[in-house]
Amino acid sequence: MTFQNTSVVHVYFICGQKKLSMGRLVLKDRRIFFEYTLEFIKTGLELSPLKLPLQPGIIMCEDRVFEGLFGVFNDSLPDGWGKLLLDRKLMSLRLNPGDLSPLNRLCYVGKNGMGALVYESEIEGIKPFYHENLDEIADKVVQFQEKDDDLFIDDLLAMNGSSAGARPKIVTTISKEDWIIKFRSSSDLKDIGLIRFLA
C-alpha cells in the first residue's frame, strides 16, 4: 500500500451501471471547496441541498465540524473500526495519521466505499478481498485487537469497505449477495453473537 497527498479529488455518482461525474473537491489554504460539473447540475439531483445547493460555481465549506469536509462526503469515510485499521497501517509505515487530510482519506475509500459516491484519484494498494472462512477472519480480528498483531491488517483493511461503527466488521459477498458481517470486539462477551441473535 502506498499513500500520497492530494489537493484535488474528483467525485462520481453511481446510478445503476452509469458513472456520472459529480464534481471536484479542492483543498487550498486548509479550506475545502467543491464545484459541481454542469453534467451533474442538469440531473436535478439534490444530494445535500442545505450545504451544497445544486448550482454552478465554487462552494466553500463554511464549518469545521468534519475537518472542513462537507457532511455528504464525510459520510463516505470509515469510522470506528475502519479508522483504527487505517491509522494502524499508517503507523506501521512510520506515517502520522494526523498528517492525512480528509481528501487523502477519501482517496483511500476510492470506489470501495458504501453508497453511491466514488472518489479519484484513488490510492493504490487496496484491492477487494474475498474470504469465505468467517472463523479464520474472526481469529484475525482477535489477534489484531488483543495481541496488537498487524500481520493481517492488509486483509482486514481490504475487507472493511467504509462502513461506520466501532465493532469489527467486513463487507463481503456470499452466494452473490453483499453482506456486512460484524465480529466480537475485545470488550464483548464471547457469546455476544448468540445474545444479539436471540435479542
DRENPA-3360 file (N, C-alpha, C; in nm, 2 decimals, always signed):
BEGIN
1 = MTFQNTSV = +0.08/-0.12/+0.00/+0.00/+0.00/+0.00/+0.09/+0.12/+0.00 ~ +0.05/+0.22/-0.08/+0.12/+0.35/-0.08/+0.03/+0.46/-0.05 ~ +0.08/+0.57/+0.01/+0.00/+0.68/+0.04/+0.06/+0.80/-0.02 ~ -0.03/+0.89/-0.06/+0.01/+1.01/-0.13/-0.08/+1.13/-0.09 ~ -0.02/+1.25/-0.08/-0.10/+1.37/-0.05/-0.17/+1.41/-0.18 ~ -0.29/+1.46/-0.17/-0.36/+1.51/-0.28/-0.44/+1.64/-0.24 ~ -0.45/+1.73/-0.33/-0.53/+1.85/-0.30/-0.65/+1.86/-0.39 ~ -0.67/+1.76/-0.48/-0.79/+1.76/-0.57/-0.84/+1.62/-0.58;
9 = VHVYFICG = -0.97/+1.60/-0.55/-1.04/+1.47/-0.56/-1.16/+1.49/-0.65 ~ -1.17/+1.40/-0.75/-1.29/+1.40/-0.84/-1.39/+1.31/-0.78 ~ -1.52/+1.35/-0.78/-1.63/+1.28/-0.72/-1.72/+1.23/-0.83 ~ -1.76/+1.11/-0.82/-1.85/+1.05/-0.92/-1.97/+0.99/-0.84 ~ -2.09/+0.99/-0.91/-2.21/+0.94/-0.86/-2.25/+0.82/-0.94 ~ -2.27/+0.70/-0.87/-2.30/+0.58/-0.94/-2.45/+0.56/-0.95 ~ -2.51/+0.56/-1.07/-2.65/+0.54/-1.08/-2.67/+0.42/-1.17 ~ -2.70/+0.31/-1.11/-2.71/+0.18/-1.18/-2.58/+0.14/-1.23;
17 = QKKLSMGR = -2.57/+0.13/-1.36/-2.44/+0.09/-1.43/-2.36/+0.22/-1.47 ~ -2.42/+0.33/-1.45/-2.37/+0.46/-1.51/-2.28/+0.53/-1.40 ~ -2.16/+0.58/-1.44/-2.08/+0.65/-1.35/-2.08/+0.80/-1.40 ~ -2.15/+0.88/-1.32/-2.17/+1.02/-1.36/-2.08/+1.11/-1.28 ~ -2.00/+1.20/-1.35/-1.91/+1.29/-1.29/-2.00/+1.40/-1.21 ~ -1.97/+1.40/-1.08/-2.05/+1.49/-0.99/-1.98/+1.63/-0.97 ~ -1.85/+1.62/-0.96/-1.77/+1.75/-0.93/-1.64/+1.72/-0.88 ~ -1.57/+1.82/-0.82/-1.44/+1.80/-0.76/-1.43/+1.88/-0.63;
25 = LVLKDRRI = -1.35/+1.81/-0.54/-1.32/+1.87/-0.41/-1.18/+1.92/-0.42 ~ -1.15/+2.04/-0.37/-1.02/+2.10/-0.37/-0.98/+2.15/-0.23 ~ -0.86/+2.11/-0.18/-0.81/+2.16/-0.06/-0.71/+2.27/-0.09 ~ -0.74/+2.39/-0.03/-0.64/+2.50/-0.06/-0.64/+2.59/+0.07 ~ -0.52/+2.62/+0.12/-0.51/+2.71/+0.24/-0.59/+2.65/+0.35 ~ -0.59/+2.52/+0.37/-0.65/+2.45/+0.48/-0.81/+2.46/+0.48 ~ -0.86/+2.50/+0.36/-1.01/+2.50/+0.34/-1.04/+2.41/+0.23 ~ -1.17/+2.36/+0.24/-1.21/+2.26/+0.13/-1.32/+2.33/+0.05;
33 = FFEYTLEF = -1.31/+2.32/-0.08/-1.41/+2.37/-0.17/-1.46/+2.26/-0.26 ~ -1.58/+2.29/-0.31/-1.65/+2.19/-0.41/-1.71/+2.26/-0.52 ~ -1.70/+2.20/-0.64/-1.76/+2.26/-0.76/-1.83/+2.15/-0.84 ~ -1.96/+2.16/-0.86/-2.04/+2.07/-0.94/-1.99/+2.07/-1.09 ~ -2.01/+1.96/-1.16/-2.00/+1.96/-1.31/-2.13/+2.01/-1.36 ~ -2.13/+2.07/-1.48/-2.26/+2.10/-1.55/-2.34/+1.98/-1.58 ~ -2.27/+1.87/-1.61/-2.34/+1.74/-1.63/-2.43/+1.70/-1.51 ~ -2.37/+1.72/-1.39/-2.45/+1.67/-1.27/-2.56/+1.77/-1.24;
41 = IKTGLELS = -2.53/+1.90/-1.26/-2.63/+2.00/-1.23/-2.76/+1.98/-1.31 ~ -2.74/+1.93/-1.44/-2.85/+1.90/-1.53/-2.94/+1.79/-1.48 ~ -2.89/+1.70/-1.39/-2.97/+1.59/-1.34/-3.08/+1.64/-1.25 ~ -3.05/+1.75/-1.18/-3.15/+1.80/-1.08/-3.14/+1.72/-0.95 ~ -3.04/+1.63/-0.93/-3.03/+1.55/-0.80/-2.97/+1.64/-0.69 ~ -3.05/+1.66/-0.59/-3.01/+1.74/-0.47/-2.96/+1.64/-0.36 ~ -2.83/+1.62/-0.35/-2.78/+1.53/-0.25/-2.76/+1.59/-0.12 ~ -2.73/+1.72/-0.12/-2.71/+1.80/+0.01/-2.76/+1.94/-0.02;
49 = PLKLPLQP = -2.89/+1.96/-0.02/-2.95/+2.09/-0.06/-2.91/+2.21/+0.03 ~ -2.89/+2.18/+0.16/-2.86/+2.29/+0.25/-2.71/+2.34/+0.24 ~ -2.62/+2.24/+0.24/-2.48/+2.28/+0.24/-2.42/+2.29/+0.10 ~ -2.47/+2.21/+0.01/-2.42/+2.20/-0.13/-2.54/+2.22/-0.23 ~ -2.60/+2.34/-0.24/-2.71/+2.36/-0.33/-2.66/+2.34/-0.47 ~ -2.75/+2.28/-0.55/-2.72/+2.24/-0.69/-2.71/+2.37/-0.78 ~ -2.58/+2.42/-0.79/-2.56/+2.55/-0.86/-2.42/+2.55/-0.92 ~ -2.40/+2.63/-1.03/-2.26/+2.64/-1.08/-2.18/+2.73/-0.98;
57 = GIIMCEDR = -2.05/+2.71/-1.00/-1.96/+2.79/-0.92/-1.90/+2.71/-0.80 ~ -1.80/+2.78/-0.74/-1.73/+2.71/-0.63/-1.80/+2.74/-0.50 ~ -1.81/+2.63/-0.42/-1.88/+2.64/-0.29/-1.78/+2.61/-0.18 ~ -1.76/+2.69/-0.08/-1.67/+2.67/+0.03/-1.74/+2.61/+0.15 ~ -1.68/+2.51/+0.21/-1.74/+2.45/+0.33/-1.72/+2.56/+0.45 ~ -1.83/+2.60/+0.50/-1.83/+2.71/+0.60/-1.80/+2.67/+0.74 ~ -1.82/+2.54/+0.77/-1.79/+2.50/+0.91/-1.67/+2.40/+0.92 ~ -1.63/+2.37/+1.04/-1.52/+2.28/+1.06/-1.56/+2.15/+1.14;
65 = VFEGLFGV = -1.69/+2.12/+1.13/-1.74/+2.00/+1.20/-1.66/+1.87/+1.16 ~ -1.64/+1.85/+1.03/-1.57/+1.74/+0.98/-1.44/+1.77/+0.92 ~ -1.36/+1.85/+1.00/-1.23/+1.90/+0.95/-1.25/+1.98/+0.82 ~ -1.36/+2.05/+0.81/-1.38/+2.13/+0.69/-1.44/+2.06/+0.57 ~ -1.47/+1.93/+0.59/-1.53/+1.85/+0.48/-1.68/+1.85/+0.48 ~ -1.74/+1.87/+0.37/-1.89/+1.87/+0.36/-1.94/+1.73/+0.41 ~ -2.05/+1.74/+0.49/-2.11/+1.62/+0.55/-2.14/+1.51/+0.46 ~ -2.19/+1.54/+0.34/-2.23/+1.43/+0.24/-2.11/+1.35/+0.20;
73 = FNDSLPDG = -1.99/+1.41/+0.20/-1.87/+1.34/+0.17/-1.81/+1.27/+0.29 ~ -1.82/+1.34/+0.40/-1.77/+1.28/+0.53/-1.84/+1.14/+0.56 ~ -1.97/+1.13/+0.52/-2.04/+1.00/+0.54/-1.97/+0.89/+0.47 ~ -1.89/+0.91/+0.37/-1.82/+0.81/+0.29/-1.70/+0.75/+0.37 ~ -1.65/+0.83/+0.47/-1.53/+0.79/+0.54/-1.55/+0.68/+0.64 ~ -1.46/+0.59/+0.66/-1.47/+0.49/+0.76/-1.46/+0.55/+0.90 ~ -1.54/+0.50/+0.99/-1.53/+0.55/+1.13/-1.51/+0.43/+1.22 ~ -1.47/+0.46/+1.34/-1.45/+0.35/+1.44/-1.35/+0.25/+1.40;
81 = WGKLLLDR = -1.40/+0.12/+1.37/-1.31/+0.01/+1.33/-1.23/+0.04/+1.21 ~ -1.29/+0.09/+1.10/-1.22/+0.12/+0.98/-1.11/+0.23/+1.00 ~ -1.14/+0.33/+1.08/-1.04/+0.43/+1.10/-0.92/+0.38/+1.18 ~ -0.95/+0.29/+1.28/-0.85/+0.23/+1.36/-0.76/+0.14/+1.27 ~ -0.81/+0.07/+1.17/-0.73/-0.01/+1.08/-0.64/+0.07/+1.00 ~ -0.70/+0.18/+0.94/-0.61/+0.27/+0.85/-0.50/+0.34/+0.93 ~ -0.54/+0.39/+1.05/-0.44/+0.46/+1.13/-0.33/+0.36/+1.18 ~ -0.36/+0.24/+1.21/-0.26/+0.14/+1.25/-0.17/+0.11/+1.13;
89 = KLMSLRLN = -0.23/+0.10/+1.01/-0.15/+0.07/+0.89/-0.05/+0.19/+0.87 ~ -0.10/+0.31/+0.88/-0.01/+0.42/+0.86/+0.10/+0.42/+0.96 ~ +0.07/+0.39/+1.08/+0.18/+0.39/+1.19/+0.28/+0.28/+1.16 ~ +0.23/+0.17/+1.10/+0.33/+0.06/+1.07/+0.42/+0.10/+0.96 ~ +0.38/+0.20/+0.88/+0.46/+0.26/+0.77/+0.54/+0.38/+0.82 ~ +0.54/+0.41/+0.95/+0.60/+0.52/+1.01/+0.55/+0.65/+0.96 ~ +0.42/+0.65/+0.93/+0.35/+0.78/+0.89/+0.25/+0.82/+1.00 ~ +0.24/+0.95/+1.01/+0.15/+1.01/+1.12/+0.01/+1.02/+1.06;
97 = PGDLSPLN = -0.09/+0.94/+1.12/-0.23/+0.95/+1.07/-0.28/+1.09/+1.07 ~ -0.23/+1.18/+1.17/-0.28/+1.32/+1.17/-0.24/+1.40/+1.05 ~ -0.14/+1.35/+0.97/-0.10/+1.42/+0.85/-0.19/+1.40/+0.74 ~ -0.28/+1.31/+0.74/-0.38/+1.28/+0.63/-0.49/+1.38/+0.64 ~ -0.52/+1.45/+0.53/-0.63/+1.54/+0.52/-0.76/+1.45/+0.49 ~ -0.88/+1.51/+0.51/-1.00/+1.44/+0.47/-1.00/+1.40/+0.33 ~ -0.93/+1.48/+0.24/-0.93/+1.44/+0.10/-0.84/+1.31/+0.08 ~ -0.73/+1.30/+0.15/-0.65/+1.19/+0.15/-0.73/+1.06/+0.19;
105 = RLCYVGKN = -0.81/+1.08/+0.29/-0.88/+0.96/+0.34/-0.99/+0.92/+0.24 ~ -1.05/+1.02/+0.17/-1.15/+0.99/+0.07/-1.08/+0.91/-0.05 ~ -0.96/+0.95/-0.08/-0.88/+0.87/-0.18/-0.86/+0.73/-0.14 ~ -0.84/+0.71/-0.01/-0.83/+0.57/+0.04/-0.96/+0.49/+0.01 ~ -1.07/+0.56/+0.04/-1.20/+0.49/+0.01/-1.22/+0.46/-0.14 ~ -1.18/+0.56/-0.22/-1.19/+0.53/-0.37/-1.32/+0.48/-0.41 ~ -1.33/+0.37/-0.48/-1.45/+0.31/-0.53/-1.50/+0.20/-0.44 ~ -1.44/+0.18/-0.32/-1.47/+0.06/-0.24/-1.56/+0.10/-0.12;
113 = GMGALVYE = -1.61/+0.22/-0.12/-1.69/+0.27/-0.01/-1.84/+0.22/-0.02 ~ -1.91/+0.24/+0.09/-2.06/+0.22/+0.09/-2.13/+0.33/+0.03 ~ -2.23/+0.31/-0.05/-2.31/+0.41/-0.11/-2.28/+0.44/-0.25 ~ -2.33/+0.55/-0.30/-2.32/+0.57/-0.45/-2.21/+0.67/-0.49 ~ -2.13/+0.71/-0.40/-2.02/+0.81/-0.44/-1.89/+0.73/-0.45 ~ -1.81/+0.78/-0.55/-1.68/+0.72/-0.58/-1.58/+0.84/-0.59 ~ -1.46/+0.81/-0.54/-1.36/+0.92/-0.53/-1.23/+0.88/-0.61 ~ -1.17/+0.98/-0.68/-1.05/+0.96/-0.76/-0.97/+1.09/-0.74;
121 = SEIEGIKP = -0.84/+1.09/-0.74/-0.75/+0.98/-0.77/-0.75/+0.89/-0.65 ~ -0.76/+0.76/-0.68/-0.77/+0.66/-0.57/-0.63/+0.61/-0.53 ~ -0.61/+0.60/-0.40/-0.48/+0.55/-0.35/-0.46/+0.40/-0.39 ~ -0.35/+0.37/-0.45/-0.33/+0.23/-0.50/-0.30/+0.14/-0.38 ~ -0.34/+0.02/-0.40/-0.30/-0.08/-0.30/-0.41/-0.15/-0.23 ~ -0.53/-0.09/-0.22/-0.64/-0.15/-0.15/-0.72/-0.22/-0.26 ~ -0.72/-0.35/-0.26/-0.80/-0.43/-0.36/-0.91/-0.51/-0.29 ~ -1.02/-0.53/-0.36/-1.13/-0.61/-0.30/-1.08/-0.74/-0.26;
129 = FYHENLDE = -1.12/-0.79/-0.14/-1.06/-0.92/-0.09/-1.18/-1.00/-0.04 ~ -1.19/-1.12/-0.09/-1.30/-1.21/-0.06/-1.24/-1.33/+0.01 ~ -1.31/-1.37/+0.12/-1.26/-1.48/+0.21/-1.38/-1.55/+0.26 ~ -1.39/-1.68/+0.23/-1.51/-1.75/+0.27/-1.51/-1.80/+0.41 ~ -1.40/-1.82/+0.47/-1.39/-1.88/+0.61/-1.41/-1.77/+0.71 ~ -1.53/-1.75/+0.76/-1.55/-1.64/+0.86/-1.49/-1.67/+0.99 ~ -1.47/-1.80/+1.03/-1.40/-1.83/+1.16/-1.25/-1.78/+1.15 ~ -1.19/-1.80/+1.03/-1.05/-1.75/+1.02/-1.04/-1.60/+1.03;
137 = IADKVVQF = -1.14/-1.53/+0.97/-1.15/-1.38/+0.98/-1.16/-1.34/+1.13 ~ -1.25/-1.41/+1.20/-1.28/-1.38/+1.34/-1.15/-1.40/+1.42 ~ -1.07/-1.50/+1.39/-0.94/-1.52/+1.46/-0.84/-1.41/+1.43 ~ -0.84/-1.36/+1.30/-0.75/-1.25/+1.26/-0.79/-1.12/+1.34 ~ -0.93/-1.10/+1.35/-0.98/-0.98/+1.43/-0.93/-0.99/+1.57 ~ -0.94/-1.11/+1.63/-0.90/-1.12/+1.77/-0.75/-1.09/+1.79 ~ -0.67/-1.15/+1.70/-0.52/-1.13/+1.71/-0.49/-0.98/+1.69 ~ -0.56/-0.91/+1.60/-0.54/-0.77/+1.58/-0.57/-0.69/+1.70;
145 = QEKDDDLF = -0.68/-0.72/+1.77/-0.73/-0.64/+1.88/-0.65/-0.68/+2.01 ~ -0.64/-0.80/+2.04/-0.59/-0.85/+2.17/-0.44/-0.86/+2.18 ~ -0.38/-0.88/+2.06/-0.23/-0.91/+2.06/-0.16/-0.80/+1.99 ~ -0.23/-0.69/+1.94/-0.17/-0.59/+1.86/-0.09/-0.65/+1.75 ~ -0.15/-0.75/+1.68/-0.08/-0.82/+1.57/-0.13/-0.76/+1.44 ~ -0.03/-0.69/+1.37/-0.07/-0.63/+1.25/-0.04/-0.72/+1.12 ~ -0.02/-0.84/+1.15/+0.01/-0.94/+1.04/-0.10/-0.94/+0.93 ~ -0.23/-0.93/+0.98/-0.34/-0.94/+0.89/-0.41/-0.81/+0.85;
153 = IDDLLAMN = -0.34/-0.70/+0.88/-0.40/-0.56/+0.87/-0.44/-0.53/+0.72 ~ -0.36/-0.58/+0.63/-0.40/-0.55/+0.49/-0.52/-0.62/+0.45 ~ -0.54/-0.75/+0.49/-0.66/-0.82/+0.46/-0.78/-0.76/+0.53 ~ -0.77/-0.72/+0.66/-0.88/-0.66/+0.73/-0.92/-0.52/+0.67 ~ -0.82/-0.44/+0.62/-0.84/-0.31/+0.56/-0.92/-0.34/+0.43 ~ -0.88/-0.43/+0.35/-0.94/-0.46/+0.22/-1.08/-0.50/+0.23 ~ -1.11/-0.58/+0.34/-1.25/-0.63/+0.36/-1.34/-0.53/+0.43 ~ -1.28/-0.42/+0.48/-1.36/-0.33/+0.57/-1.46/-0.24/+0.49;
161 = GSSAGARP = -1.43/-0.20/+0.37/-1.52/-0.11/+0.30/-1.51/+0.03/+0.37 ~ -1.62/+0.10/+0.38/-1.61/+0.22/+0.46/-1.72/+0.23/+0.56 ~ -1.77/+0.11/+0.60/-1.88/+0.10/+0.70/-1.84/+0.16/+0.83 ~ -1.93/+0.23/+0.90/-1.90/+0.30/+1.02/-1.93/+0.22/+1.14 ~ -1.89/+0.27/+1.26/-1.91/+0.20/+1.38/-1.78/+0.14/+1.44 ~ -1.78/+0.11/+1.57/-1.66/+0.07/+1.64/-1.64/-0.08/+1.64 ~ -1.75/-0.16/+1.62/-1.73/-0.31/+1.62/-1.66/-0.36/+1.50 ~ -1.57/-0.45/+1.51/-1.50/-0.51/+1.39/-1.60/-0.56/+1.29;
169 = KIVTTISK = -1.58/-0.54/+1.16/-1.67/-0.58/+1.06/-1.60/-0.59/+0.93 ~ -1.67/-0.67/+0.84/-1.62/-0.68/+0.70/-1.74/-0.66/+0.61 ~ -1.71/-0.62/+0.48/-1.80/-0.62/+0.37/-1.76/-0.73/+0.28 ~ -1.85/-0.82/+0.25/-1.81/-0.93/+0.17/-1.93/-0.98/+0.08 ~ -1.91/-1.07/-0.01/-2.01/-1.13/-0.09/-2.02/-1.28/-0.07 ~ -2.14/-1.32/-0.04/-2.17/-1.46/-0.01/-2.29/-1.50/-0.10 ~ -2.27/-1.60/-0.18/-2.37/-1.65/-0.27/-2.43/-1.54/-0.36 ~ -2.34/-1.45/-0.41/-2.37/-1.34/-0.50/-2.46/-1.23/-0.43;
177 = EDWIIKFR = -2.46/-1.23/-0.29/-2.53/-1.13/-0.22/-2.42/-1.05/-0.13 ~ -2.44/-0.92/-0.12/-2.35/-0.84/-0.04/-2.39/-0.84/+0.10 ~ -2.29/-0.86/+0.19/-2.32/-0.86/+0.34/-2.23/-0.77/+0.41 ~ -2.27/-0.72/+0.53/-2.19/-0.66/+0.63/-2.19/-0.76/+0.74 ~ -2.08/-0.81/+0.78/-2.07/-0.91/+0.89/-1.99/-0.85/+1.01 ~ -2.05/-0.85/+1.13/-1.99/-0.79/+1.24/-1.92/-0.91/+1.33 ~ -1.81/-0.87/+1.39/-1.74/-0.97/+1.48/-1.74/-0.91/+1.62 ~ -1.70/-1.00/+1.71/-1.69/-0.97/+1.85/-1.58/-0.87/+1.87;
185 = SSSDLKDI = -1.60/-0.76/+1.95/-1.49/-0.67/+1.99/-1.42/-0.73/+2.11 ~ -1.30/-0.68/+2.14/-1.23/-0.73/+2.26/-1.30/-0.70/+2.39 ~ -1.40/-0.61/+2.39/-1.47/-0.58/+2.52/-1.60/-0.66/+2.52 ~ -1.64/-0.73/+2.42/-1.76/-0.81/+2.42/-1.75/-0.94/+2.49 ~ -1.86/-0.99/+2.54/-1.87/-1.13/+2.59/-1.84/-1.23/+2.47 ~ -1.79/-1.35/+2.50/-1.75/-1.44/+2.39/-1.88/-1.49/+2.32 ~ -1.99/-1.49/+2.38/-2.11/-1.53/+2.31/-2.21/-1.42/+2.27 ~ -2.14/-1.30/+2.24/-2.22/-1.18/+2.21/-2.30/-1.20/+2.08;
193 = GLIRFLA = -2.25/-1.28/+1.99/-2.33/-1.31/+1.87/-2.46/-1.38/+1.89 ~ -2.46/-1.48/+1.98/-2.58/-1.55/+2.01/-2.67/-1.46/+2.09 ~ -2.62/-1.38/+2.18/-2.70/-1.29/+2.26/-2.77/-1.19/+2.17 ~ -2.70/-1.14/+2.07/-2.76/-1.04/+1.98/-2.87/-1.11/+1.89 ~ -2.84/-1.23/+1.85/-2.93/-1.31/+1.77/-3.06/-1.34/+1.84 ~ -3.05/-1.37/+1.97/-3.17/-1.40/+2.05/-3.25/-1.28/+2.10 ~ -3.18/-1.16/+2.10/-3.24/-1.04/+2.15/-3.35/-0.99/+2.05;
% end
